[in-house]
Amino acid sequence: MTLPASSTAPRHEANDESSSLQELESAAAYVQAKTSLVPRVGLILGSGLGSFANTLEARVSIPYAEIPFMPQSAVVGHAGNLVLGRVGDVEVACLQGRVHAYEGHAMSKVVFGARLLSRLGAKAVLITNAAGGIRDGMAPGDLMVLRDHLNLMGRNPLAGPNVDAWGPRFPDLTEAYSAQVRAAAADAAKQVGVPLSEGVYAAMLGPSYETPAEIRMLRVIGADAVGMSTVPEVIALRHQRVLVGAMSCITNLAAGISKGELDHAEVEETARATKSRFESLLASWIANVGRLVPAQ
């Protein structure tokens, strides 16, 4: 049976591409009508880490529910606001919480907020997450800047029709995490006296925590920490040639390493306990990255 031309796959994909662009433009137009601030640096703040957005100067907060096409998270610890303001003389836009693929969102929605930061003007985006520690010697409360990642989610936000306006069909991820941005994090850690390591982050789909056997596998293939976020946003941002840096707060030890049962409440509690060190390090990191990207 031959389908009519109006039902063929290429036409459907073209409509999807057009829809994605239109939705992003609508969201950006709404935000730009609320503030004249043009961010140089974007932030994506993970579980229990969103309070940093409340420290911004000249703060403008827009609930995700008000922004056209912006997905909303139902996960505890994700406030759900786009917050714009300044850290010193650096203009920033923060996603105060994120959505996850395990909530049932399509990957296009998981990365919608990251693409919005880029569309609003951010030339560099710093991503934070809560993660389980795998590497020997890690403890809850440790901070780790990502050197690389393992995408074990079984999904990629670039699958499907490519949006040429955003980037190439086959983007290079040799330097998914900018060496310059990582160096800026190391400098920031020295400036504020906060210990900071580097490592490889493994992204799993979730929402169940990993089994001890899966953690043993991750250790063998080179993972230092594991979580359920970050990698989709990194891929989408690098597709758009945005500089990326990411930092994990080790909120628990992974299954088979931890002595107790894993619990999201523990994740939130450890993130809150790390708040002071995390916020001082992040503020210094933003200042350093602000010097890497030009003012708008």
Protein Blocks (a to p, Z undefined) as FASTA:
>chain_A
ZZdfklgmklmmmmmmmmmmmmmmmmmmmmmmmpccdcfbdcdddehilmmmmmpghiac
ddfklpghiacdfbehieopacdddehjaccdddebdddfknopafklmmmmmmmmmmno
pabdcdddddddfbghiaehiacddfbdcdfkopafkgcjddfklocfbdcfklmpafkl
mmmmmmmmmmnopacddddddddebjbdcdfklmmmmmmnopabdcfehjlmmmmmmmno
pacddddddfbdcehkambdcdfklmmmmmmmmmmmmmmmmmmmmmmmmmmpccZZ
